[in-house]
Amino acid sequence: MQIKYVFPFLLAGLIMIGAWIGFSRYTTKQELQSTYSSIPSIMLTSTDGDSINLKTEGDSVPSVLIYFNSSCPICQSEAELIERSFRSDSLTRFLWVSSESVEEVKNFAADYSLDSLDTHRFYSDILFRLASAFRLTGVPATFVYDAEGNLVDYTLGAVSMSDLTLSIQKAHDRSR
């Protein structure tokens, strides 16, 4: 094969590989969005020790579902920011879920003064039901749903308060 024919074949091969990678990323994002499309119907333990269905907790009001771990520095920082930024938000429900024990979850809520806010609810998920349903491999993960329980936005990893505020506003706009 002559050298002048090698370059076009290499270029076409690289373009095809790039297109395949782009398509794979797109379909993975679409697949995840489908997975997160609604709050899952899973049983968790509240900080009171009651067994609850997460889906019914997020019904009828825009909700923010936060998967966290009390020892995660990003989760700790976000808890501080959420407490400050959304303290007076009485229209949005915040559903905090951790794979830790009820006691650890209670301590986290108290450490960040979130346990005194009526709109913040905390749950223990020691059986990793949420992580399994959403195929989560790390914390934090934040999901915003409208009042009908439809996904508005999600962030895997750290979320900025400005992005979270915009997502919550979208959830309220959709719910009107």
N, C-alpha and C positions, 0 to 999 in steps of 0.2 A: 504494500500500500504506500502510495506517495505521501509525503509530509503535508502537501497542500490539502489533502482530504482529511487529515487527522483533526485539525483545528475545528472545522464545522461539526464533526461528530462529537468532539469533546464539549463544544458550546451547546449543542442540542441536548446532550446528556445532562449537563449542569442545569439547564433550563428546566428539564423534566424533573430532576431531583428537587429543585426549588419549588416547582409547582406542587409536587407531591407533599413536601413538608408544609407548605402553606395550606393545602387542602386538609391535611391531617390536623393541623392546629384549629382550623375553622370547625371541622366536624367534632373535635373534642370539646370545644367551647359550646357548641350547639347541644351536644349530648349532656354536658354538665348543666346547662341552663334548663334542659328538660328534667333532669334529676331534681333540681332545686325548685321546680315550678310551683310547688305548694308546700305548706308546712306539713311534715309527715305525721301520720297518725301512729304515734309511738307512745308507750307508757313510760313515764319518768316518775321520780320521787321528788316531791316538793320539800322545801326546808322544814315544813311542819310534819313531814313523814308520810303525807298522803300520796297515794298513787294517782297520777293525773294523765290525761291524754293531751299531748302537746298541741295537736291540731285544734282541739276545742278551746285551748287557752289563747290561741291566736285568732279565733273567730270574731268577726263583726267589728273589728277596730284595726287600723293600720298597726302593724307589728314589726319589731326588729328582733330577729333571732340571732343571738350571739353565742357561738361555741367558744369556750375559753378554758383556761387552766390557771389556777390561782398563783402558780409559781412562774408563769410566763411574764417577762418584763413588758412586752408589748401589750398584753392583756391588762396588766396593772395600769399602765399609762392610759390606755383607752378608757378604763373604768373611771379614772380621775377626770378625764376630759368629758366623758359622757355625763357624769354626775354634774359637772359645772355647766355644760352646754344645754342639757335637757332637763334640768331640775324642775323647771316650771312647765314642762310639756305634759299636759294632762290628757292629751288626745292620742298619744302613741303608747302602745304597750311594748315594753322591753322584756324579752324572754331570754334569760341567761341560762345556758346549759353547760355543765362540766361533767367530765367522766370521773370526778373526784367524789369523795364521801359527802354526805349531807353536812357533816360538821365542817369540813373544809370549805364547802360552798357557803355556808352560813357565815363563817369567819371572813371570807372574801367580801361578801355583801356588806357586812358590818364595817370592815376596814375602810371601805370607800363610801360609806354613808348611803349606800343604795338601798339598804334594807328598810329605811324609813320612808321611801318613796312608793306610793300606792301603785304606780304604773310599772314598777320593776319587780319581776318575779324570777325566782331562782330555783333551779332544778339539778338534781344529781342523776347521772346516767352512767352508773358503774358498769353496766353491761354494754356500753358503747353503741347503743341503738341509733343515736343520731349520726355518729361518725360512720356507722355501717350504712345507714339509709342514704347518706349524702356522699359516701366514699371520701370522707375527710381524713387527711393524714397529718394535719397540723392545726395549730391554733395561732391566732384567732381566725375565726371565719364569721362573717356578718352577712345576714340576709334580710332584706326589707320586703315586706308584703303589704298589699293594700287590704282594705277591710273585707274583701271577698276571699282573701287568702291567696291571691295570685302574686307571683314573684315580680317585684319592681326592679330590684338591683341586688347584686351580691359582690362581696369582696373576700377573697381568700388571702389572709395576711392582714397587715395593718391597714386601717381605713382612716382617712383624714376626716376631721369633723365637718369640714366644708362639703366633702362628698357625701357624708352621711346625712347632713342637713338637707342637701338637694334631693337625695333619694327618699327621705321621709316626706319632703314636700310633694314629690311626685306621687307617693303612696296616698297622701291626703287628697291631692287633685283628682286621682283616679277614683277615689271613694265617694266623691260628691255626686 
